[in-house]
Each structure stands twice: as C-alpha cells, then as structure tokens.
Amino acid sequence: MGRVIAVANQKGGVGKTTTAINLASSIAAAEADTLLVDCDPQSNATSGLGLVKDPQRISTYHLLMGEALDGTGKTSEAIIEFQAAAKIAPQEPNVHFGLGYLHWKMHQYDEAIKDFDDELSVDPKNAQALAYLGDIEMKRNDPEKALPLLRKAAQIRNDLRIAYIDMGAILTNKKSYDDAIIALRHAEKLDPAQPDAHFRLGRLYQAMGNRAAAEREFAKVRQLQEKEDVDLASKMPGTQRPQP
C-alpha cells in the first residue's frame, strides 16, 4: 500500500515546491518508487525536475476545479473548466465523459451526446459513456436505441447501476419480465439503500398480476424512504431524532 504525502499551504513563498521536490528526490534516491504530482497551475515542480512546461499538456487544475465547482452546485462553471481541459487534451481518456456527465446533469442532452461520442472515439470501451448515451435515448422515448447501448455497457462493466435500472424499465415495458427482474435485482444489490429498484420491481409485479410480491416491494420502498427521512433529520442541527 502506497503512502501519500501532501505538501500544502495557503500562503505563497513558503517553500512548498522546494520541499516537495527534495522530499520526492530523497525518497527516490532510497530506491523507493516515487510519484510527484504537481497540482500547481504554475507547474514549478514540473520545471524543477527539468521538464519543459507544455501548455498543450493537460493540467490537473481544470479537472480539480471542475469537480470542486460541481460539488458545490456550480455545474455551469464546472462545465467551463472541463471544456478547457477537453480543448487542451482532446485525446485524454475520461475528459469528454466528465464534460458529458455535467451536460447530462443539466439536461443538456444534445451537448452530452456529442461529449459521450467524443469519449468513445478516444476509448470505445468506455462503459459509462455507453450507459449514459443509453439513458438519454430512454429519456427521449427511444428504447430500441437505448437497450443495445445499455447492454453493451453492462457487458463491459457490471457495476453501472444506471444501466441496470434503465434496462429493467425498458424490459418491463417490453413485457420481458424475467430479464427485467434480473436487471433490477442486480441494480438493488449495487446500492441497497436506494428505493428506486424496489419501486420498479413493484410496478413490474403489478403488471404480472402478482399483488403479494408487488406489496412487498412497495413496503421496502416505504421503509427505505422512512430511514432516509430519519437519517436526514438526525443530521439537522437542533432537531431531535424522530422515533422509528
């Protein structure tokens, strides 16, 4: 297991870069595998190691800023950062997917499709790009386009919950109930705390005429939603935890 050492300080000119370079060099001199990550947009650690600054090389700055902005709800600003990263390094894996995901969150599906297609031109086996393309086609009421994309994504990676949830919904509408149950049960296992798989299973069992199974699934939905309400209330300052 590797060890991570961060050299950080909000104040400038206190020797962060010099410390990081010398520390990394000393560890490497002791014949330990060493990776020095330069997160400064000025790239002084990079030049300090004798590497030429390349404005065309992708910077961690745009990606880190994009993720930070999206994490604080500033998705529109995050898109600008990811667009800058994609312009600098259009062949870098996952950059176009990150941009597409942000457009998808904003319901800007035409832009998201272009970004996911760009990602697949870099990495044809990017399962996340395939899954979100399938999700967009499902949202646009085109299950015939969506299903092959979702199935291909699931074949590459079996941990993409969105692919299994969407496949379950499409297969239910196609009355392929057995296959829909398999997909939705897999989605349930990937995140047992989420109620949506149980809700879809409940609707599926209703369509099959299995009222007892449907009620069990809907009861599970209510149980998970109540637990979520209790957990949320317990995190609110000055709020007494409600009794279950």
Contacts in CASP RR format, 6 or more apart in sequence:
PFRMAT RR
TARGET T0000
AUTHOR 0000-0000-0000
METHOD contacts of the structure
MODEL  1
MGRVIAVANQKGGVGKTTTAINLASSIAAAEADTLLVDCDPQSNATSGLG
LVKDPQRISTYHLLMGEALDGTGKTSEAIIEFQAAAKIAPQEPNVHFGLG
YLHWKMHQYDEAIKDFDDELSVDPKNAQALAYLGDIEMKRNDPEKALPLL
RKAAQIRNDLRIAYIDMGAILTNKKSYDDAIIALRHAEKLDPAQPDAHFR
LGRLYQAMGNRAAAEREFAKVRQLQEKEDVDLASKMPGTQRPQP
5 23 0 8 1.000
7 16 0 8 1.000
7 19 0 8 1.000
7 20 0 8 1.000
7 23 0 8 1.000
8 16 0 8 1.000
9 16 0 8 1.000
17 40 0 8 1.000
17 44 0 8 1.000
17 45 0 8 1.000
17 48 0 8 1.000
20 36 0 8 1.000
20 45 0 8 1.000
21 36 0 8 1.000
21 45 0 8 1.000
21 48 0 8 1.000
21 49 0 8 1.000
24 34 0 8 1.000
24 36 0 8 1.000
27 34 0 8 1.000
28 34 0 8 1.000
36 45 0 8 1.000
36 49 0 8 1.000
37 60 0 8 1.000
38 44 0 8 1.000
38 45 0 8 1.000
38 46 0 8 1.000
38 60 0 8 1.000
39 60 0 8 1.000
39 61 0 8 1.000
39 64 0 8 1.000
41 59 0 8 1.000
41 61 0 8 1.000
43 53 0 8 1.000
43 59 0 8 1.000
46 53 0 8 1.000
47 53 0 8 1.000
55 88 0 8 1.000
56 88 0 8 1.000
56 89 0 8 1.000
57 88 0 8 1.000
57 89 0 8 1.000
58 85 0 8 1.000
58 88 0 8 1.000
58 89 0 8 1.000
58 92 0 8 1.000
58 95 0 8 1.000
59 85 0 8 1.000
59 88 0 8 1.000
62 81 0 8 1.000
62 82 0 8 1.000
62 84 0 8 1.000
62 85 0 8 1.000
62 88 0 8 1.000
63 81 0 8 1.000
63 82 0 8 1.000
63 85 0 8 1.000
63 95 0 8 1.000
65 78 0 8 1.000
65 81 0 8 1.000
66 77 0 8 1.000
66 78 0 8 1.000
66 81 0 8 1.000
66 82 0 8 1.000
67 78 0 8 1.000
68 78 0 8 1.000
69 75 0 8 1.000
69 77 0 8 1.000
69 78 0 8 1.000
69 81 0 8 1.000
70 78 0 8 1.000
70 102 0 8 1.000
70 105 0 8 1.000
71 78 0 8 1.000
75 102 0 8 1.000
75 105 0 8 1.000
75 106 0 8 1.000
76 106 0 8 1.000
78 102 0 8 1.000
79 99 0 8 1.000
79 102 0 8 1.000
79 103 0 8 1.000
79 106 0 8 1.000
82 95 0 8 1.000
82 98 0 8 1.000
82 99 0 8 1.000
82 100 0 8 1.000
82 102 0 8 1.000
83 99 0 8 1.000
85 92 0 8 1.000
85 95 0 8 1.000
85 99 0 8 1.000
86 92 0 8 1.000
86 95 0 8 1.000
86 96 0 8 1.000
86 99 0 8 1.000
86 115 0 8 1.000
86 118 0 8 1.000
89 95 0 8 1.000
90 96 0 8 1.000
90 118 0 8 1.000
90 122 0 8 1.000
91 122 0 8 1.000
92 122 0 8 1.000
93 119 0 8 1.000
93 122 0 8 1.000
93 123 0 8 1.000
93 126 0 8 1.000
94 119 0 8 1.000
94 123 0 8 1.000
94 126 0 8 1.000
95 119 0 8 1.000
96 115 0 8 1.000
96 116 0 8 1.000
96 118 0 8 1.000
96 119 0 8 1.000
96 122 0 8 1.000
96 129 0 8 1.000
97 115 0 8 1.000
97 116 0 8 1.000
97 119 0 8 1.000
97 126 0 8 1.000
97 128 0 8 1.000
97 129 0 8 1.000
98 115 0 8 1.000
98 119 0 8 1.000
99 115 0 8 1.000
100 111 0 8 1.000
100 112 0 8 1.000
100 115 0 8 1.000
100 116 0 8 1.000
100 119 0 8 1.000
100 132 0 8 1.000
101 112 0 8 1.000
101 128 0 8 1.000
101 132 0 8 1.000
103 109 0 8 1.000
103 111 0 8 1.000
103 112 0 8 1.000
103 115 0 8 1.000
104 112 0 8 1.000
104 132 0 8 1.000
104 135 0 8 1.000
104 136 0 8 1.000
109 136 0 8 1.000
109 139 0 8 1.000
109 140 0 8 1.000
112 132 0 8 1.000
112 136 0 8 1.000
113 133 0 8 1.000
113 136 0 8 1.000
116 129 0 8 1.000
116 130 0 8 1.000
116 132 0 8 1.000
116 133 0 8 1.000
117 129 0 8 1.000
117 133 0 8 1.000
119 126 0 8 1.000
119 129 0 8 1.000
120 126 0 8 1.000
120 129 0 8 1.000
120 130 0 8 1.000
123 129 0 8 1.000
125 156 0 8 1.000
127 152 0 8 1.000
127 153 0 8 1.000
127 154 0 8 1.000
127 156 0 8 1.000
127 157 0 8 1.000
127 160 0 8 1.000
127 163 0 8 1.000
128 153 0 8 1.000
128 157 0 8 1.000
128 160 0 8 1.000
130 149 0 8 1.000
130 150 0 8 1.000
130 152 0 8 1.000
130 153 0 8 1.000
130 156 0 8 1.000
130 163 0 8 1.000
131 149 0 8 1.000
131 150 0 8 1.000
131 153 0 8 1.000
131 154 0 8 1.000
131 160 0 8 1.000
131 162 0 8 1.000
131 163 0 8 1.000
131 166 0 8 1.000
132 162 0 8 1.000
133 149 0 8 1.000
134 145 0 8 1.000
134 146 0 8 1.000
134 149 0 8 1.000
134 150 0 8 1.000
134 153 0 8 1.000
134 163 0 8 1.000
134 166 0 8 1.000
135 146 0 8 1.000
135 150 0 8 1.000
135 162 0 8 1.000
135 166 0 8 1.000
136 146 0 8 1.000
137 143 0 8 1.000
137 145 0 8 1.000
137 146 0 8 1.000
137 149 0 8 1.000
138 146 0 8 1.000
138 150 0 8 1.000
138 166 0 8 1.000
138 169 0 8 1.000
138 170 0 8 1.000
143 170 0 8 1.000
143 173 0 8 1.000
143 174 0 8 1.000
146 166 0 8 1.000
146 170 0 8 1.000
147 167 0 8 1.000
147 170 0 8 1.000
147 171 0 8 1.000
150 163 0 8 1.000
150 166 0 8 1.000
150 167 0 8 1.000
150 170 0 8 1.000
151 167 0 8 1.000
153 160 0 8 1.000
153 163 0 8 1.000
154 160 0 8 1.000
154 163 0 8 1.000
154 164 0 8 1.000
154 167 0 8 1.000
158 186 0 8 1.000
159 190 0 8 1.000
161 187 0 8 1.000
161 190 0 8 1.000
161 191 0 8 1.000
161 194 0 8 1.000
164 183 0 8 1.000
164 184 0 8 1.000
164 186 0 8 1.000
164 187 0 8 1.000
164 190 0 8 1.000
165 183 0 8 1.000
165 184 0 8 1.000
165 187 0 8 1.000
165 196 0 8 1.000
165 197 0 8 1.000
165 200 0 8 1.000
167 179 0 8 1.000
167 180 0 8 1.000
167 183 0 8 1.000
168 179 0 8 1.000
168 180 0 8 1.000
168 183 0 8 1.000
168 184 0 8 1.000
168 187 0 8 1.000
168 200 0 8 1.000
168 204 0 8 1.000
169 180 0 8 1.000
169 200 0 8 1.000
171 177 0 8 1.000
171 179 0 8 1.000
171 180 0 8 1.000
171 183 0 8 1.000
172 180 0 8 1.000
172 200 0 8 1.000
172 203 0 8 1.000
172 204 0 8 1.000
172 207 0 8 1.000
175 207 0 8 1.000
177 204 0 8 1.000
177 207 0 8 1.000
177 208 0 8 1.000
180 204 0 8 1.000
181 201 0 8 1.000
181 204 0 8 1.000
184 197 0 8 1.000
184 200 0 8 1.000
184 201 0 8 1.000
184 204 0 8 1.000
185 197 0 8 1.000
185 201 0 8 1.000
187 196 0 8 1.000
187 197 0 8 1.000
188 194 0 8 1.000
188 197 0 8 1.000
188 198 0 8 1.000
188 201 0 8 1.000
193 224 0 8 1.000
193 227 0 8 1.000
193 228 0 8 1.000
194 224 0 8 1.000
195 220 0 8 1.000
195 221 0 8 1.000
195 224 0 8 1.000
195 225 0 8 1.000
195 228 0 8 1.000
198 217 0 8 1.000
198 218 0 8 1.000
198 220 0 8 1.000
198 221 0 8 1.000
198 224 0 8 1.000
199 217 0 8 1.000
199 218 0 8 1.000
199 221 0 8 1.000
201 213 0 8 1.000
201 217 0 8 1.000
202 213 0 8 1.000
202 214 0 8 1.000
202 217 0 8 1.000
202 218 0 8 1.000
203 214 0 8 1.000
204 214 0 8 1.000
205 211 0 8 1.000
205 213 0 8 1.000
205 214 0 8 1.000
205 217 0 8 1.000
206 214 0 8 1.000
226 244 0 8 1.000
229 242 0 8 1.000
230 241 0 8 1.000
230 242 0 8 1.000
230 244 0 8 1.000
233 239 0 8 1.000
233 241 0 8 1.000
233 242 0 8 1.000
234 241 0 8 1.000
END
